[in-house]
Protein backbone atom coordinates (compact mmCIF):
# COMPACT_ATOMS: atom_id res chain seq x y z
CA UNK A 1 0.00 0.00 0.00
CA UNK A 2 1.29 3.44 -0.94
CA UNK A 3 1.70 5.85 2.00
CA UNK A 4 -0.59 8.87 2.16
CA UNK A 5 2.23 11.38 2.05
CA UNK A 6 3.13 10.29 -1.51
CA UNK A 7 -0.32 11.37 -2.64
CA UNK A 8 -0.04 14.61 -0.68
CA UNK A 9 3.28 15.47 -2.32
CA UNK A 10 1.80 14.70 -5.74
CA UNK A 11 -1.22 16.87 -4.95
CA UNK A 12 1.03 19.72 -3.81
CA UNK A 13 3.07 19.43 -7.00
CA UNK A 14 -0.05 19.45 -9.19
CA UNK A 15 -1.44 22.44 -7.29
CA UNK A 16 1.81 24.37 -7.74
CA UNK A 17 1.93 23.44 -11.43
CA UNK A 18 -1.62 24.72 -11.89
CA UNK A 19 -0.76 27.92 -10.07
CA UNK A 20 2.28 28.43 -12.30
CA UNK A 21 0.12 27.93 -15.40
CA UNK A 22 -2.32 30.56 -14.15
CA UNK A 23 0.47 33.04 -13.37
CA UNK A 24 2.58 32.57 -16.50
CA UNK A 25 0.16 31.91 -19.35
CA UNK A 26 -1.67 34.73 -21.06
CA UNK A 27 -4.22 32.61 -22.91
CA UNK A 28 -7.65 32.28 -21.27
CA UNK A 29 -7.95 28.60 -22.18
CA UNK A 30 -4.65 27.86 -20.45
CA UNK A 31 -5.82 29.74 -17.36
CA UNK A 32 -8.92 27.54 -17.26
CA UNK A 33 -6.72 24.45 -17.60
CA UNK A 34 -4.60 25.68 -14.69
CA UNK A 35 -7.71 26.07 -12.54
CA UNK A 36 -8.79 22.54 -13.48
CA UNK A 37 -5.36 21.24 -12.51
CA UNK A 38 -5.62 22.92 -9.12
CA UNK A 39 -9.09 21.46 -8.54
CA UNK A 40 -7.83 17.97 -9.45
CA UNK A 41 -4.96 18.39 -6.98
CA UNK A 42 -7.45 19.19 -4.24
CA UNK A 43 -9.46 16.10 -5.23
CA UNK A 44 -6.35 13.98 -4.92
CA UNK A 45 -5.74 15.36 -1.42
CA UNK A 46 -9.35 14.73 -0.39
CA UNK A 47 -9.21 11.11 -1.51
CA UNK A 48 -5.76 10.64 0.07
CA UNK A 49 -7.01 11.90 3.43
CA UNK A 50 -10.02 9.63 3.06
CA UNK A 51 -7.60 6.66 3.11
CA UNK A 52 -6.90 7.39 6.77
CA UNK A 53 -10.57 6.78 7.68
CA UNK A 54 -11.98 4.38 5.08
CA UNK A 55 -15.25 3.87 6.95
CA UNK A 56 -16.31 7.46 6.27
CA UNK A 57 -16.94 8.49 2.68
CA UNK A 58 -16.82 12.23 3.33
CA UNK A 59 -13.55 12.76 1.39
CA UNK A 60 -14.90 10.98 -1.64
CA UNK A 61 -18.19 12.88 -1.45
CA UNK A 62 -16.33 16.20 -1.30
CA UNK A 63 -14.21 15.10 -4.26
CA UNK A 64 -17.35 14.27 -6.24
CA UNK A 65 -18.76 17.70 -5.40
CA UNK A 66 -15.52 19.37 -6.55
CA UNK A 67 -15.66 17.42 -9.82
CA UNK A 68 -19.23 18.62 -10.42
CA UNK A 69 -18.23 22.22 -9.68
CA UNK A 70 -15.21 21.88 -11.99
CA UNK A 71 -17.39 20.65 -14.85
CA UNK A 72 -19.78 23.56 -14.40
CA UNK A 73 -16.87 26.01 -14.17
CA UNK A 74 -15.33 24.62 -17.36
CA UNK A 75 -18.59 24.86 -19.29
CA UNK A 76 -19.37 28.41 -18.19
CA UNK A 77 -15.75 29.54 -18.55
CA UNK A 78 -15.44 28.10 -22.04
CA UNK A 79 -18.71 29.72 -23.09
CA UNK A 80 -17.48 33.09 -21.82
CA UNK A 81 -14.13 32.68 -23.58
CA UNK A 82 -15.83 31.78 -26.86
CA UNK A 83 -18.18 34.76 -26.62
CA UNK A 84 -15.31 37.14 -25.82
CA UNK A 85 -13.31 35.70 -28.72
CA UNK A 86 -16.23 36.27 -31.11
CA UNK A 87 -16.51 39.89 -30.03
CA UNK A 88 -12.84 40.94 -29.59
CA UNK A 89 -11.06 38.37 -31.83
CA UNK A 90 -8.61 37.55 -29.02
CA UNK A 91 -8.38 35.06 -26.20
CA UNK A 92 -5.83 37.03 -24.17
CA UNK A 93 -7.58 38.48 -21.10
CA UNK A 94 -5.24 41.50 -20.92
CA UNK A 95 -6.33 42.72 -24.36
CA UNK A 96 -10.02 42.92 -23.44
CA UNK A 97 -10.29 46.51 -22.33
CA UNK A 98 -14.00 47.13 -22.04
CA UNK A 99 -16.92 44.86 -21.24
CA UNK A 100 -19.74 47.15 -22.30
CA UNK A 101 -20.96 47.77 -25.83
Secondary structure, DSSP 8 states (H G I E B T S, - for coil): ---HHHHHHHHHHHHHHHHHHHHH--BHHHHHHHHHHHHHHHHHHHHHHHTTTTT--HHHHHHHHHHHHHHHHHHHHHHHHHHHHHHHS--BGGG------
